[in-house]
Amino acid sequence: MSIDTQRHAACCELVHDVVRSTGEVRLRVVGASMLPAIWPGDVITVRHCDLAQFQPGQIALYRRNGKLTAHRILELSTDHLIARGDSVPTLDPPVQFSEIVGRVVCISRTGRPVRLEQSSWQRVASSMFRSSDLLMRVTLYFSRRLRRSWDMQTSWTNPSPMPIEKG
């Protein structure tokens, strides 16, 4: 097992322990499997909850093979759930309840809250992303450019304060 794999597995275990002990954790998203509901760079708040509180349509965070995954619940069984990323065409292998870290209760994008419920346009866009990898790559490319442009504009209009020398 490589050092990176070990590090990822340790981080997953730490996140799981934090959620169990404090009840909640905030994480920055790096993947694009939940587009357009969750974008890379969004911050999700994950809360520990009883398995009876999970419902189809909600987003669960689970750990598997040293990685954390936040995907939408499609079906619930007595011992596992079936989930899939909104923009991914294939279902995840069944998620055992022992792998579940918690439920996503909040999404924050550029400091603003985002609705958890999937809107009609998001369902349509998800379907399009599932059928066209090219569309998803182009969307991500332009969103990164727009975000970079936005970051540059805000840094010019809201410069950080200059340090004051004490004399």
VOTI-93348 format. One line per field, with one value per atom (N, C-alpha, C): residue number from 1; chain; atom name; y, x, z. Coordinates in pm, whole numbers. Each point is the difference from the previous one (the first is absolute). Last residue first. Example, Ala and Ser with C-alpha at 12.3 -4.5 7.8 and 13.67 -1.06 7.14 Angstrom:
BEGIN
seq	c(2; 2; 2; 1; 1; 1)
mol	c(A; A; A; A; A; A)
atom	c(N; CA; C; N; CA; C)
py	c(-225; 119; 109; -572; 119; 120)
px	c(1285; 82; -77; 29; -89; 90)
pz	c(708; 6; 73; -7; 0; 0)
This chain:
BEGIN
seq	c(167; 167; 167; 166; 166; 166; 165; 165; 165; 164; 164; 164; 163; 163; 163; 162; 162; 162; 161; 161; 161; 160; 160; 160; 159; 159; 159; 158; 158; 158; 157; 157; 157; 156; 156; 156; 155; 155; 155; 154; 154; 154; 153; 153; 153; 152; 152; 152; 151; 151; 151; 150; 150; 150; 149; 149; 149; 148; 148; 148; 147; 147; 147; 146; 146; 146; 145; 145; 145; 144; 144; 144; 143; 143; 143; 142; 142; 142; 141; 141; 141; 140; 140; 140; 139; 139; 139; 138; 138; 138; 137; 137; 137; 136; 136; 136; 135; 135; 135; 134; 134; 134; 133; 133; 133; 132; 132; 132; 131; 131; 131; 130; 130; 130; 129; 129; 129; 128; 128; 128; 127; 127; 127; 126; 126; 126; 125; 125; 125; 124; 124; 124; 123; 123; 123; 122; 122; 122; 121; 121; 121; 120; 120; 120; 119; 119; 119; 118; 118; 118; 117; 117; 117; 116; 116; 116; 115; 115; 115; 114; 114; 114; 113; 113; 113; 112; 112; 112; 111; 111; 111; 110; 110; 110; 109; 109; 109; 108; 108; 108; 107; 107; 107; 106; 106; 106; 105; 105; 105; 104; 104; 104; 103; 103; 103; 102; 102; 102; 101; 101; 101; 100; 100; 100; 99; 99; 99; 98; 98; 98; 97; 97; 97; 96; 96; 96; 95; 95; 95; 94; 94; 94; 93; 93; 93; 92; 92; 92; 91; 91; 91; 90; 90; 90; 89; 89; 89; 88; 88; 88; 87; 87; 87; 86; 86; 86; 85; 85; 85; 84; 84; 84; 83; 83; 83; 82; 82; 82; 81; 81; 81; 80; 80; 80; 79; 79; 79; 78; 78; 78; 77; 77; 77; 76; 76; 76; 75; 75; 75; 74; 74; 74; 73; 73; 73; 72; 72; 72; 71; 71; 71; 70; 70; 70; 69; 69; 69; 68; 68; 68; 67; 67; 67; 66; 66; 66; 65; 65; 65; 64; 64; 64; 63; 63; 63; 62; 62; 62; 61; 61; 61; 60; 60; 60; 59; 59; 59; 58; 58; 58; 57; 57; 57; 56; 56; 56; 55; 55; 55; 54; 54; 54; 53; 53; 53; 52; 52; 52; 51; 51; 51; 50; 50; 50; 49; 49; 49; 48; 48; 48; 47; 47; 47; 46; 46; 46; 45; 45; 45; 44; 44; 44; 43; 43; 43; 42; 42; 42; 41; 41; 41; 40; 40; 40; 39; 39; 39; 38; 38; 38; 37; 37; 37; 36; 36; 36; 35; 35; 35; 34; 34; 34; 33; 33; 33; 32; 32; 32; 31; 31; 31; 30; 30; 30; 29; 29; 29; 28; 28; 28; 27; 27; 27; 26; 26; 26; 25; 25; 25; 24; 24; 24; 23; 23; 23; 22; 22; 22; 21; 21; 21; 20; 20; 20; 19; 19; 19; 18; 18; 18; 17; 17; 17; 16; 16; 16; 15; 15; 15; 14; 14; 14; 13; 13; 13; 12; 12; 12; 11; 11; 11; 10; 10; 10; 9; 9; 9; 8; 8; 8; 7; 7; 7; 6; 6; 6; 5; 5; 5; 4; 4; 4; 3; 3; 3; 2; 2; 2; 1; 1; 1)
mol	c(A; A; A; A; A; A; A; A; A; A; A; A; A; A; A; A; A; A; A; A; A; A; A; A; A; A; A; A; A; A; A; A; A; A; A; A; A; A; A; A; A; A; A; A; A; A; A; A; A; A; A; A; A; A; A; A; A; A; A; A; A; A; A; A; A; A; A; A; A; A; A; A; A; A; A; A; A; A; A; A; A; A; A; A; A; A; A; A; A; A; A; A; A; A; A; A; A; A; A; A; A; A; A; A; A; A; A; A; A; A; A; A; A; A; A; A; A; A; A; A; A; A; A; A; A; A; A; A; A; A; A; A; A; A; A; A; A; A; A; A; A; A; A; A; A; A; A; A; A; A; A; A; A; A; A; A; A; A; A; A; A; A; A; A; A; A; A; A; A; A; A; A; A; A; A; A; A; A; A; A; A; A; A; A; A; A; A; A; A; A; A; A; A; A; A; A; A; A; A; A; A; A; A; A; A; A; A; A; A; A; A; A; A; A; A; A; A; A; A; A; A; A; A; A; A; A; A; A; A; A; A; A; A; A; A; A; A; A; A; A; A; A; A; A; A; A; A; A; A; A; A; A; A; A; A; A; A; A; A; A; A; A; A; A; A; A; A; A; A; A; A; A; A; A; A; A; A; A; A; A; A; A; A; A; A; A; A; A; A; A; A; A; A; A; A; A; A; A; A; A; A; A; A; A; A; A; A; A; A; A; A; A; A; A; A; A; A; A; A; A; A; A; A; A; A; A; A; A; A; A; A; A; A; A; A; A; A; A; A; A; A; A; A; A; A; A; A; A; A; A; A; A; A; A; A; A; A; A; A; A; A; A; A; A; A; A; A; A; A; A; A; A; A; A; A; A; A; A; A; A; A; A; A; A; A; A; A; A; A; A; A; A; A; A; A; A; A; A; A; A; A; A; A; A; A; A; A; A; A; A; A; A; A; A; A; A; A; A; A; A; A; A; A; A; A; A; A; A; A; A; A; A; A; A; A; A; A; A; A; A; A; A; A; A; A; A; A; A; A; A; A; A; A; A; A; A; A; A; A; A; A; A; A; A; A; A; A; A; A; A; A; A; A; A; A; A; A; A; A; A; A; A; A; A; A; A; A; A; A; A; A; A; A; A; A; A; A; A; A; A; A)
atom	c(N; CA; C; N; CA; C; N; CA; C; N; CA; C; N; CA; C; N; CA; C; N; CA; C; N; CA; C; N; CA; C; N; CA; C; N; CA; C; N; CA; C; N; CA; C; N; CA; C; N; CA; C; N; CA; C; N; CA; C; N; CA; C; N; CA; C; N; CA; C; N; CA; C; N; CA; C; N; CA; C; N; CA; C; N; CA; C; N; CA; C; N; CA; C; N; CA; C; N; CA; C; N; CA; C; N; CA; C; N; CA; C; N; CA; C; N; CA; C; N; CA; C; N; CA; C; N; CA; C; N; CA; C; N; CA; C; N; CA; C; N; CA; C; N; CA; C; N; CA; C; N; CA; C; N; CA; C; N; CA; C; N; CA; C; N; CA; C; N; CA; C; N; CA; C; N; CA; C; N; CA; C; N; CA; C; N; CA; C; N; CA; C; N; CA; C; N; CA; C; N; CA; C; N; CA; C; N; CA; C; N; CA; C; N; CA; C; N; CA; C; N; CA; C; N; CA; C; N; CA; C; N; CA; C; N; CA; C; N; CA; C; N; CA; C; N; CA; C; N; CA; C; N; CA; C; N; CA; C; N; CA; C; N; CA; C; N; CA; C; N; CA; C; N; CA; C; N; CA; C; N; CA; C; N; CA; C; N; CA; C; N; CA; C; N; CA; C; N; CA; C; N; CA; C; N; CA; C; N; CA; C; N; CA; C; N; CA; C; N; CA; C; N; CA; C; N; CA; C; N; CA; C; N; CA; C; N; CA; C; N; CA; C; N; CA; C; N; CA; C; N; CA; C; N; CA; C; N; CA; C; N; CA; C; N; CA; C; N; CA; C; N; CA; C; N; CA; C; N; CA; C; N; CA; C; N; CA; C; N; CA; C; N; CA; C; N; CA; C; N; CA; C; N; CA; C; N; CA; C; N; CA; C; N; CA; C; N; CA; C; N; CA; C; N; CA; C; N; CA; C; N; CA; C; N; CA; C; N; CA; C; N; CA; C; N; CA; C; N; CA; C; N; CA; C; N; CA; C; N; CA; C; N; CA; C; N; CA; C; N; CA; C; N; CA; C; N; CA; C; N; CA; C; N; CA; C; N; CA; C; N; CA; C; N; CA; C; N; CA; C; N; CA; C; N; CA; C; N; CA; C; N; CA; C; N; CA; C; N; CA; C; N; CA; C; N; CA; C; N; CA; C; N; CA; C; N; CA; C; N; CA; C; N; CA; C; N; CA; C; N; CA; C; N; CA; C; N; CA; C; N; CA; C; N; CA; C; N; CA; C; N; CA; C; N; CA; C; N; CA; C; N; CA; C)
py	c(5139; 78; 34; -373; 70; 66; -137; -15; 80; -246; 127; -25; -257; -8; 136; -51; 7; -12; -220; 118; -9; -225; -27; 121; 63; -40; -27; 33; -16; -40; 83; 90; -6; -276; 139; 95; -467; 40; 144; -199; 30; 38; -128; 122; 36; -409; 114; 132; -399; 17; 118; -124; 58; 27; -230; 139; 72; -458; 70; 149; -277; 15; 75; -109; 103; 24; -349; 130; 113; -439; 35; 135; -176; 42; 37; -174; 138; 47; -448; 90; 145; -344; 19; 98; -120; 77; 28; -284; 138; 89; -462; 57; 145; -240; 23; 63; -125; 112; 31; -384; 122; 124; -432; 35; 129; -193; 64; 43; -222; -52; 61; 127; -146; -55; 462; -32; -151; 150; 36; -32; -58; -98; 26; 315; -125; -108; 407; 15; -128; 14; -1; 8; 43; -137; -13; 427; -82; -145; 307; 26; -82; -27; -58; 20; -7; 72; -69; -187; 9; 65; 79; -71; 23; 227; -142; -78; 541; -94; -144; 391; -50; -101; 445; -132; -32; 311; 10; -139; 102; 56; 12; -198; 136; 70; -418; 36; 147; -445; 141; 25; -379; 24; 150; -392; 136; 2; -401; 84; 143; -549; 140; 83; -462; 55; 145; -434; 87; 49; -369; 99; 89; -530; 134; 88; -479; 90; 145; -373; 21; 96; -152; 104; 28; -166; -59; 112; 19; 61; -63; -175; 23; 50; 126; -130; 27; 367; -43; -143; 178; -3; -39; 254; -130; 15; 382; -90; -132; 515; -126; -100; 455; 7; -127; 47; 56; 0; -374; 141; 54; -415; 33; 150; -464; 142; 16; -363; 13; 149; -300; 95; -1; -367; 81; 103; -330; 0; 83; -41; -21; 6; 290; -138; -16; 423; -46; -144; 370; -103; -35; 371; -37; -100; 406; -128; -24; 304; 5; -141; 151; -28; -5; 87; 56; -19; -225; 26; 54; -119; 47; 32; -364; 122; 33; -406; 116; 129; -415; -11; 126; 110; -130; 7; 301; -25; -142; 406; -130; -16; 361; -7; -135; 186; -67; 9; 261; -27; -58; -15; 66; -39; -196; 141; 78; -433; 21; 149; -102; -16; 13; -55; 8; -27; -34; 135; 15; -399; 15; 137; -112; -58; 14; 360; -139; -49; 390; -20; -149; 423; -137; -9; 360; -20; -148; 378; -137; -20; 414; -31; -136; 250; -72; -19; 340; -55; -67; 113; 20; -62; -55; 123; 33; -289; -1; 136; -120; 31; -17; -173; 30; 15; -49; 30; 44; -154; 140; 37; -373; 116; -20; -303; 47; 127; -227; -102; 45; 204; 58; -97; 99; -73; 68; 155; 5; -68; 262; -102; 15; 125; 61; -113; -4; -47; 75; -32; 73; -41; -238; 40; 74; -231; 76; 31; -246; 1; 67; -119; 135; 11; -429; 64; 138; -266; -81; 74; 199; 1; -79; -7; 135; 7; -400; 16; 137; -86; -86; 16; 217; 65; -80; -193; 119; 71; -361; -49; 117; 99; -51; -45; 125; 118; -43; -338; 60; 122; -205; -89; 56; 226; 16; -85; -51; 133; 23; -392; -6; 132; -13; -83; -11; 218; 81; -77; -225; 97; 87; -492; 119; 95; -549; 118; 124)
px	c(603; 122; 33; -289; 0; 135; -296; 125; -10; -386; 43; 125; -252; 54; 49; -406; 145; 49; -468; 60; 152; -280; 25; 67; -335; 137; 14; -394; 5; 141; -95; -98; 0; 294; 26; -97; -50; 124; 36; -378; -25; 128; 30; -79; -20; 213; 86; -74; -240; 96; 92; -299; -73; 94; 175; -29; -70; 71; 128; -19; -374; 35; 130; -138; -87; 35; 226; 41; -83; -118; 128; 48; -386; -29; 129; 26; -48; -33; 145; 102; -45; -309; 101; 108; -322; -63; 100; 136; -10; -60; 15; 135; -1; -409; 43; 140; -175; -76; 46; 179; 54; -71; -155; 120; 61; -509; 106; 115; -407; 8; 113; -93; 14; 18; -91; 137; 23; -438; 87; 145; -314; -25; 91; 2; 63; -14; -227; 144; 75; -462; 24; 150; -133; -26; 27; 28; 114; -19; -351; 108; 124; -369; -33; 114; 149; -103; -24; 178; 35; -115; 143; -93; 39; 234; 33; -87; 157; -108; 47; 339; -61; -106; 299; -65; -66; 449; -147; -61; 480; -49; -150; 219; 54; -61; -234; 76; 36; -195; 36; 87; -373; 99; 24; -224; 17; 107; -139; -111; 10; 172; 30; -122; 134; -86; 39; 319; -110; -77; 332; 54; -113; 17; -59; 60; 83; 86; -49; -236; 123; 95; -407; -24; 125; 45; -40; -16; -51; 73; -54; 21; -78; 87; 178; -28; -78; -76; 108; -30; -188; -27; 126; 12; -10; -29; 59; -100; -20; 129; 67; -104; -66; 48; 72; -195; -100; 45; 169; 28; -97; -138; 66; 29; -182; 22; 67; -263; 49; 9; 24; -71; 65; -62; 84; -86; -177; 140; 93; -488; 15; 144; -128; -32; 16; -67; 43; -45; 111; -80; 59; 169; -108; -96; 381; -63; -115; 458; -144; -55; 522; -89; -144; 549; -132; -86; 485; -87; -133; 559; -132; -80; 433; -52; -136; 276; 83; -46; -249; 132; 85; -461; 27; 136; -412; 143; 18; -419; 48; 148; -459; 146; 41; -488; 73; 149; -490; 138; 72; -548; 98; 140; -376; 9; 99; -244; 43; -6; 80; -109; 56; 144; 37; -120; -3; -23; 37; 73; -144; -32; 440; -30; -146; 235; -43; -35; 364; -143; -31; 417; -32; -151; 219; -46; -28; 272; -48; -31; 83; -8; -65; 294; -117; 10; 203; 23; -130; 236; -109; 40; 277; 22; -112; -113; 132; 24; -509; 112; 132; -549; 121; 115; -425; -41; 119; -22; 23; -37; 282; -44; -143; 298; -131; -46; 433; -104; -140; 473; -107; -116; 421; -46; -116; 207; 100; -49; -193; -20; 106; 3; 2; -4; -206; 103; -11; -172; -9; 118; -301; 129; -28; -256; -3; 142; -118; -129; -1; 353; -56; -137; 236; 19; -66; -20; -54; 10; 193; -146; -63; 467; -46; -153; 210; 9; -51; 28; -103; -1; 341; -130; -112; 427; -8; -134; 100; -26; -15; 126; -139; -38; 447; -89; -146; 325; 6; -92; 49; -74; -2; 259; -143; -84; 466; -39; -150; 193; -4; -48; 74; -115; -17; 382; -119; -127; 414; -12; -124; -12; 82; -25; -36; -85; 90)
pz	c(1502; 7; 134; -327; 131; 16; -455; 75; 129; -310; 57; 81; -448; 137; 47; -351; 2; 145; -196; 63; 3; -399; 140; 63; -417; 33; 150; -354; 146; 41; -455; 60; 151; -257; -36; 68; 55; 66; -34; -201; 141; 73; -456; 14; 146; -102; -32; 18; 55; 110; -26; -342; 112; 118; -368; -37; 114; 49; 6; -31; -47; 142; 15; -436; 58; 147; -219; -55; 59; 114; 62; -50; -197; 138; 73; -439; 2; 141; -53; -52; 11; 104; 105; -43; -321; 108; 112; -347; -49; 109; 88; -3; -44; -11; 137; 4; -418; 54; 143; -204; -60; 56; 113; 75; -52; -31; -77; 89; 156; -136; -82; 455; 2; -141; 58; 40; 0; -82; -113; 32; 342; -106; -120; 345; 45; -106; -71; -20; 41; 85; -144; -28; 444; -46; -150; 192; 39; -43; -66; -96; 36; 294; -132; -99; 512; -77; -134; 495; -141; -76; 528; -88; -145; 346; -4; -98; -10; 30; -12; 138; -122; 40; 246; 3; -133; 50; 3; 3; -40; 125; 12; -384; 16; 122; -22; -120; 8; 320; -4; -123; 236; -106; -3; 368; -48; -109; 220; 46; -51; -82; -36; 36; 256; -104; -25; 187; 38; -121; 31; 94; 49; -210; -3; 110; -80; -78; 5; 201; 75; -72; -201; 99; 83; -506; 127; 103; -542; 112; 129; -548; 123; 115; -477; 64; 130; -359; 87; 46; -476; 144; 76; -490; 68; 148; -310; -57; 76; 176; -30; -53; 191; -137; -45; 444; -91; -146; 347; -22; -104; 312; -126; 1; 335; -27; -136; 379; -137; -30; 488; -86; -137; 454; -88; -73; 313; 42; -89; -52; 144; 45; -423; 33; 151; -399; 131; 20; -443; 65; 136; -250; -91; 65; 156; 31; -98; -85; 28; 20; 113; -112; 47; 151; 30; -124; 220; -115; 50; 150; 40; -126; 89; -60; 58; 80; 32; -63; -48; -63; 22; 145; -60; -67; 297; -19; -51; -15; 48; -32; 20; -10; 54; -231; 107; -27; -147; -37; 122; -172; 85; -46; -205; -39; 85; 205; -138; -36; 509; -96; -141; 577; -141; -88; 484; -51; -148; 269; -26; -59; 153; -131; -37; 323; 6; -139; 49; 22; 4; -38; 40; 20; -339; 137; 23; -350; 17; 148; -387; 142; 12; -419; 48; 151; -416; 134; 43; -512; 96; 134; -383; 75; 97; -426; 64; 67; -42; -89; 73; 28; 77; -98; -190; 137; 86; -481; 33; 143; -45; -79; -45; 265; 44; -74; -62; -23; 41; 9; -81; -21; 407; -118; -70; 417; -108; -128; 492; -102; -109; 546; -133; -103; 522; -92; -133; 568; -128; -86; 438; -58; -131; 492; -125; -47; 410; -67; -135; 348; 9; -68; 24; 130; 12; -408; 111; 133; -381; -12; 114; -29; 35; -5; -145; 146; 45; -465; 61; 152; -236; -27; 66; 18; 85; -17; -284; 136; 97; -438; 2; 140; -71; -1; 5; -41; 133; 11; -420; 90; 142; -324; -27; 95; 24; 49; -22; -177; 147; 59; -460; 33; 151; -159; -26; 35; 27; 109; -18; -214; -12; 118; -15; 0; 0)
